[in-house]
Amino acid sequence: MKENITPKQLALIAAVAIAAIVFLVQLLFARISNFSTNLGHCLGIAATISIPTYFIVFFLLKNYIYRKIKLIYKSIHREKTNTSLKMETMDYGKDIIEEAEKEVKEWASQQQKEIDNLKSLEEYRRNFIGDISHELKTPLFNIQGYIHTLLDGALYDEKINLEYLKRAATNAERLHLIVEDLEVISRMESGESSLYIERFNLIKLTNEVMDETEMIAKKKKISIRYKEDYTRSFEVQADRESIRQILVNLIVNSIKYGKESGTTQIGFYDMDEYILVEVADDGIGIEKKHLSHIFDRFYRVEKSRNRSKGGSGLGLSIVKHVIEAHGTTINVRSNPGVGTNFGFTLKKP
């Protein structure tokens, strides 16, 4: 017998069982009473009883058990698909209990996933609010301190008034940078930021970025160079200005966290339909436990990558959003004390 059976099968089994009982009772009664037994007559009575029994059992199952199960099934199905099921579509020749059990399991699994997602989003929201509060509070507190000091009399002290105004201005610029970067991410997530896709030469763009970041690199005596001498051009189809920002961000990061007198290397690799771009440094590196969070907003690796390095803490998050807006991916490989390698792909024309 099947583990789960249909209402019609169950009604038929009940009818046959009752008919068999009636038949056996007739035989037993005849034997006890010493009456002659007519098997045909007994079978006829049993068969006659089995027919109404089948319909009665089927009616009870349909109206008092399976209809209630179907209501549960329909409610769960409606919650899953946002559609309605009509009771007229119920097929009592099918295994309704098995269908309902399957729907309940799928629904429970779906609900658990939604609960896990909500918990994850809630944790992310909590962390994000805490992070942004901390990021904004530091420059605001500094600005407030410098202004109050000036108002308390330091404004007339020529030795410190200009210096305090400069420090307040620096912190105001940091606040502006954070808000600007948040706006960029918000526009990207909402789809409001559109990309201007064009064909351009990556080597030429990278040369421009290397010239822009040369002075920053010289302060730490870091050399920015290509991994090899490229004799060919690498043409890609992307938003040129966005890719410029990505290269600037990654190269500046490699300088900030690179070792003194170290090297930042940039490489290009032909990957059939894509060009792989890599920016690698030989600096302090990142521990494995931090790699999965490196693109999170305001995420900073403690101690080694602290706030003294500057920036809004949103640079890598913006990089990830820009790359994903191009329909490609970015990844990071790193070993503490050895260095970090960022790689992303761009589509070829």
C-alpha positions, 0 to 999 in steps of 0.5 A: 500500500502507498504511504499516502492514498487518494480520497477515492482509494481510501473510500474504496478500501473502506467499502471493501473492508466493510463488505468483507466484514459483513460477508464474514459476519454472515458466514459466522452467524450461519455457522453458529445458528446451523443455517445453510449458507448461500455464498452468492446471497452473502456476497450480494448483500456485502456488495450491496452494502459496499456501494453506499458505504463507498459514497458515504465514506467518500462524502465524509472524507471530502467534506470534513477532512480533505476539504479542510486540508485543501483549504490549508494547501490553498492558503499556503499556495496563495502565500507562495505565489500571490495567486488564488486556487479555486476549490473547483479545481480539486482532483480527488483522484490525486494524493491531496495529503502528499501535495499539501505536505509538499507545499507545507515543506516548500513553504516552510523552507521559503519562510525560513529563507526569508527569515534568515534574509530579514535577520541578515538585513537587520544585522546589516542595517544595525551595523550600517547605522552604527558605522555611519554614526561613528564615521560622521561623529568623528569629524563633527566632534572635531569641527565642534571642538575647533569652533568652540575653541576659537569662540572661547578666545582662540580666534584672536590668537594668531598662532592657532586661529588659522591652524584651527580653521584649516583643521575644521575645513579638513574635517568639513571636507571629510564629511562632504566626501562621506555624504557624496560617496553615500549618494553615489552608492544610493544612486547605483542601488536605485538604478538612477545612475546611468553608465555611458558605455563607450569603447576605449583603450585601457592602457591609455586610461591607466597611463593617465591614472598613473600620472595622477597618482605619481605624486602620492606614490613618491611620498612613500617611494612606491613604484607604480608599473606594469607587470610586463611591457605591453605592446598591444592595446587592450580595448574594452566597452565600459564607462570610461570615467567610472573605470578611471575612478576604480583604477584611482581607488585601487592604486591609491589603496595599494599606495596607502597600504603598500610597504615603504619603497615597495611596488604597485603592479598593474596587469592585463590579461585577455580572457576571451570575451573579457579583459582581466585587470589586476592591481597588486601591491606588496604591502601589509596584506589582509587576513583571510577572515576580513576578505569577505567583508572588504567591499562592505560599507565603512568596513575597515580591517582593524589596526593596520587599515585604520582611519588614519589612512583617510578616505570615507570608508566607502571606496571599495564599496563604490568600486564593487557597485560600479563593476556590478553595474557593468555586469561583471565581477571583482575579487580580491586575493591577499596574504598578510605580509605579502600583499593584496591583489584586486582583479576585475573584468571588463567586456571587450567590444 
